[in-house]
Amino acid sequence: YMYRCRVSNEAGSVVSNRATVNVYGPPTIKTNLTSQLTTVSMKVTLNCKGTGRGSITYYWETMNGSGGQWRNISNSSHRKLVVRNLQESQLYRCVVSNEAGRTRSNVANITVLRITTHPIISTTVKEMQDVTLTCLSSVDDVTYSWHRVSGSVPSISR
């Protein structure tokens, strides 16, 4: 915005030089985070893009997937966050700041696929006797299949 001051009296008026006032607000986030499914051994990459005036800075926050408090992730001052070796599902969000304030991104839910109930280690049964083995996952809508060391048994879907 540009402003001038006008001073007047009965003798006339004079006008000052122009004054420019730049007004800007907090940055905006241009990319939405995407929720992802992963396994313990895989890495996940999250990207966040903020735009706005002034110097823009980034940091990332996380929360346990079952709830709690948001926590800052140390050494996370870049647009990209790489997460490795997650053991449990986590929520992530990006915070973009400038001199006028900060803006938080949408939340990405990173769900970890893992076995929550393992089958018994060893059992003995008589020939032709039924045996029940249980294996459960941390995620719904999965396919379970059982394999013998010397071959495969038909897949069982849930």
N, C-alpha and C positions, 0 to 999 in steps of 0.2 A: 504494500500500500504506500502511496506517496502523499505527503502532507506539505502544506505551506502555511506560513503565518501571515496574516494581513493585519497591519496596524494602521489605524486611521484616526484623523481628527478633522477639525474644520479647514486645516491647511491642505489636506489631501490624504493619500494613503501610500504605503510602501509594502512590498511583498518580500518575504524571506526566500532564501534558497530552498530547494526541495529537500525534504527529509524522507528517507525510505525506511519503512518498517516491514521486516520479514516475519511472517507468522507461520508457524508450523506446529503440527501435533505429533502424537506418538506414531511410530512406524506402523505399517500394515503388513500382514503376512500374505504372501502371494501363492504359497504352495500348502496344500493340506497334507497332514501326515496320514499315512495309511497303516491300518492295523494289519498284523501279519501273524502267521503260524510258523513256528520254528521247532527244531529239536535242540536238545542240550548242546550238541557239538557244532551247530551252525552259528554263523554270525548274521546279525541283522543290521542294516544301514538305514538310518532315518535322515531325511533332508528337509531343511527349513529355509525358506527364502523370504527375507524381510526387505521392504523398501520404504523410503522416507527421506527426509532432509536431515542433515547433520551426520555425525558419526554413529553408525549402527553397530551395536554389539549383540552377541548371542550368548545364551546359556541354556542348559537343559535341566529339566526336573523329572523325577520318577516317583512312583508310588506303587506299593505292593498291589498286585491284582485283586486282592480281597479287601482293599480299602486302607485307610490310614491318612497320614500326613504326606504332602508333597515335600520331597527333599531335593536340594540342588545336587547335581552330579559334578564332582570336582573335575577340573581340567576339561570342561566341555564348552569352550568359548568359540566354537566354530559352527558353521551352517550345517555340517554333517556330523552325525553321531553314529559310531560303530559300537554295537553291543555284542559281546562274546560270552559264551559259556553261561547263559542264563539257566538257572535251576528251577525257577518259578515264574509264572506269568507276571508281567509288570506293565504298568501304564507309563507312558512318556508324553511330555509336551515340551515345546520350544518356547523360550521367552526372548523376544526381540526388543531392544531398548535404544533410545536416543535421548538427547537432552530434554525432550518434551514429555517423556514417559515411556511406558512399556506396554507391549501387547503379547498375550499368550496365544499359542496355536491351539488347534483342536487336539484332542487326546488320541494317541495311538495305543491300542491294546496289543501287546506282544504276548501271544499265547504259546506256552511251551508244551509240546507233545512229549509225554513221558509215561512210563508204566507206573501206575500207583499201587497195583496189587500184583505181585509176582506169583507164579504157580509154586506149589510146594517143591522143595528141592529134590526129594526122593520119596518114593512110595513103592510098596510091593503089593501086587494083587494076583489072584489066581487067574489062570487062563480062562478067557471068556467072561471074566467079571468086569462089570462097568467100573470106570474110574472117572472122577470129575476133577478137572484142572481149571483153575480160574486165573484169568489175566485181565486186568482193567487198566484203562488209559485215563489220562488227565483231561482228555478232550472227547466230546460226544461226536457222533457221526463219523466213526472210523470203521475200518474193516480189520477183523482179527483173523490171523491164519496160524495154524499150528504146524510145526515142522519136526520130523524125526531127524536124528543125526544122519541116518542112512537114506533119507528121502522125505517126502512131503505128504501130509494128510490133506484132504480137501479143505479149501478155505471155508470158514464159517463167518458169515457177515451178521452184524447186529444192526 
